[in-house]
Amino acid sequence: MAFDYDLFVIGGGSGGVRAARVAAQGGARVALAEESRYGGTCVIRGCVPKKLMVFASEFPEAIAEAQAFGWTVHAGGFDWAAFRGKLDAELDRLEGVYRGILSNNGVETFDMRARLADPHTVELADGTRASARHILIAAGGHPVRPDLPGAEHALVSDDIFHLDRLPKSILVIGGGYIACEFACILNGLGVEVTQFYRGAQILRGFDDEARGLVSDEMIQSGVNLHLGTNIAEMTPVDGGYRVVATNGQEATYEQVMFATGRAPNTRDMGLEAAGVTLGRKGEIVVDRYSQTSVPSIHAIGDVTDRVNLTPVAIREGMAFVETVFNGNPTPVDHDLIPTAIFTQPEMGTVGLSEEDARERGPVEIYATSFRPMRESFAGRSARVLMKLVVCSETRRVLGCHIVAPGAGEMIQLAGIAVKMGATKEDFDRTVAVHPTMSEEIVTMKTPTRTA
Ligand code: NDP
């Protein structure tokens, strides 16, 4: 049977665009449909604008530090409108880059929603249909609000980038990546931030000592963090929302933001009718090669809810092309993925937490928490953490956890060693770079504790 295309990609985010480009460069006839903006979550409403906001939010601290180092400088006000204008222009530029990548490589694009009509056919929003030998679903995910009366009034992360002005106060609900990052960003930009997290400590699943330090530092820098607390009711009132917390306390906030998780974009996509199996959270179930229950349909990125990170979606897209178009079956390696949470201070992490490692066997923990030279000179109390989790038997470093300014940059490099299977002795043999914070990672000689 002759198909219109060799590959039809649904979704123009990082994963979909990469797969489309690489397949097209290999000679495949490729089409891609995107209903919103090219670049997807990462470029348009996630990593990129978030990181630019992180940069913007760090200046008050930098200015205070500059004063401590002898500079006569004063922070004026923060001009949100000016920043947002530049942000919008930068996102337009990046969207143009993504469109350019597709058109320069001969990928035909459709700026509209697409859904499955059958295992080899895509139906576009204008009613036209296109057939393809392979279909790749890279439709991403979206933020979800809890089922709470009034929740529809609240913001989600997508909305933050479009605010006309910054609120005076905000209540952030959640304790994951997004809640913690935005609590720190908005706090840095001068918004009064209150954060409710229903559990005992934010950043569940990460190393206890590391998340404990992030939490302490967030509180120290002004985030009004309430643990073991959730939102019970929210009602619009003059000047914001009256919120009742589960501990009975009431307060008014100008804005409320839910950062209570994300869900895969699988609704009304024609998936079930085409025979594609979905999981409990609506995610597309795939095998190691990103193949769904329908052989001609693959899925990558957040829509599969495996590891929801941009570089992982890109890897999955490349592995898909290698497997399906280059005849080289390539499973995606989801083990030992380094990641960073852009809180202030940042947390960079790769491998097992101390708690998870202990459950698997005997470990040695090497950890040091200290005031770095720069903070100490500036008279700041902020602390950092450098931590290695080592298997007592194999000596392999099973986990590395860093809480420090620039931890995201550091963990990328430490991640190479951990991924290579470096032992504690390999770390020890590496000469320190002095004076740095990260030199501690190669100079910790005695275990802090063993278990
Ligand atoms: P997460 O799943 O990480 O966090 C959701 C948070 O909301 C958790 O603290 C959860 O609590 C809480 N929550 C869930 N439901 C409710 C509810 N009904 N009431 C109150 N609280 C609730 O999701 P995020 O949205 O923060 O991030 C999604 C994913 O995006 C991340 O897992 C990550 O993969 C990716 N991401 C990566 C970033 C990076 O690389 N820096 C940045 C941002 C996102 P509990 O812990 O109790 O379940």
Boltz pocket constraint, residues with backbone or C-beta under 6 A from the ligand:
constraints:
  - pocket:
      binder: B
      contacts: [[A, 146], [A, 147], [A, 173], [A, 174], [A, 175], [A, 176], [A, 177], [A, 178], [A, 179], [A, 181], [A, 197], [A, 198], [A, 199], [A, 203], [A, 204], [A, 230], [A, 259], [A, 260], [A, 261], [A, 262], [A, 307], [A, 308], [A, 309], [A, 339], [A, 340], [A, 341], [A, 342]]
      max_distance: 6.0
